[in-house]
Amino acid sequence: MYPAIISNYIAPKTVAEALDALGRNAGATVFAGGQSVMQAIKARLHQAECIVDLKQVKELRGVSVAGGAVAIGPMTRYVELIDETKLRPAYQAINDAATTVADRQVRNRGTIGGSLCWNYLAADMPPVVLALDAELDLQASGGKRRTVRITSFFKGALETDRADNELLTRITLAAPPRHAGSAYKKWSTQTDGLPIVGMAAYVETDGKGTCTKARLAVGGVLPVTRRAGKAEALLVGKRANDGAGIAAALQAAAEEIDPQGDRWVEGDYRKVLIHDLGRQVVATAFERAS
Ligand SMILES: Cc1cc2nc3c(=O)[nH]c(=O)nc-3n(C[C@H](O)[C@H](O)[C@H](O)COP(=O)(O)OP(=O)(O)OC[C@H]3O[C@@H](n4cnc5c(N)ncnc54)[C@H](O)[C@@H]3O)c2cc1C
């Protein structure tokens, strides 16, 4: 389907110009890689009278490290994140997810910030960034700035805490301790497809292999991508070779998340996936932490 008429297209070169454009055009649609929002526009699910395209805003791209903390520009594309070594090993789950998003065309255009702001139920980056406990910087057209923890950012399917006149300007991951690792894996009904379940794990150890902190996030489940807090608590004190202990934690995750069924798979099958993918990502996260 052809989109409804887009009467105004603005391509700012700086964040200041982009915010100015948002201020002057109430309800303008921010455009990153266009891989989600353009589909909605073409299907006439979303009408965009004015588009503010961030593609030329260089300051919103790239990954940098300062004092051990990692800052990711929201306009960093999946293709750029696949081999980004600054994320390893603590935040390597981002590499994993970027590798498995869709196909090459989508990875060449789609951005991490676009994925978080769209917050599609079955997307790869939301569970990863949730497990990594990121902080998001937002700037409003009036100049107001705020930082939001990712746990408060996702509100519901396709809903976030971002206001219409705000831009996501940075994703920050705290300086990790020496022994930290993460991993992501998904299962989908087709190669390069959206996840039926996507599991992200982050693990810190005491340097001798015992888990001191764990975060687990599950995507592809209603009503929103979320953490499995009970399972995280159960993982603390476990070692990578404690199969029974890790299985008990994942059982708790499946029960806590209690996924629904849909036209693709039954809820119980999603529980099996939480268990199976969970076992794999926890093992990889432990390995990377060591
Ligand atoms: C064929 C196909 C297959 C796909 N398969 C997968 C898959 O397997 N896994 C997966 O995770 N995703 C998949 N996707 C979605 C893809 O990952 C999108 O790229 C992503 O969801 C959105 O990123 P984008 O940069 O394209 O954002 P856009 O579509 O440009 O924007 C998405 C939303 O975010 C807002 N936005 C973007 N950047 C900012 C910002 N800096 N500040 C404020 N608001 C902003 C926009 O206004 C819009 O509401 C697929 C898409 C297609 C077309």
The ligand as an ORCA input file, in Angstrom:
! r2SCAN-3c Opt
* xyz 0 1
  C      11.591     -7.810      7.229
  C      11.897     -7.373      8.635
  C      12.303     -8.330      9.551
  C      12.610     -7.947     10.857
  N      13.038     -8.917     11.731
  C      13.422     -8.556     12.970
  C      14.006     -9.513     13.871
  O      14.209    -10.684     13.575
  N      14.343     -9.071     15.115
  C      14.157     -7.770     15.503
  O      14.505     -7.430     16.620
  N      13.638     -6.863     14.670
  C      13.280     -7.204     13.416
  N      12.776     -6.252     12.573
  C      12.612     -4.862     13.055
  C      13.940     -4.122     12.932
  O      14.809     -4.598     13.925
  C      13.803     -2.601     13.081
  O      14.920     -2.095     12.493
  C      13.721     -2.017     14.460
  O      12.649     -2.536     15.167
  C      13.522     -0.515     14.400
  O      14.697      0.102     14.134
  P      14.802      1.258     13.056
  O      16.134      1.878     13.228
  O      14.456      0.734     11.731
  O      13.701      2.282     13.622
  P      12.505      3.058     12.887
  O      11.597      2.086     12.259
  O      13.028      4.167     12.075
  O      11.816      3.683     14.175
  C      11.147      2.868     15.113
  C      10.491      3.759     16.170
  O      11.476      4.347     17.010
  C      11.381      5.772     16.998
  N      12.768      6.233     17.095
  C      13.828      5.734     16.422
  N      14.978      6.308     16.841
  C      14.627      7.209     17.784
  C      15.372      8.105     18.602
  N      16.710      8.196     18.567
  N      14.693      8.889     19.482
  C      13.350      8.783     19.561
  N      12.595      7.946     18.837
  C      13.227      7.164     17.947
  C      10.655      6.111     15.709
  O       9.967      7.307     15.815
  C       9.700      4.929     15.606
  O       8.575      5.133     16.431
  C      12.461     -6.593     11.253
  C      12.069     -5.626     10.325
  C      11.782     -6.007      9.025
  C      11.382     -4.957      8.028
*
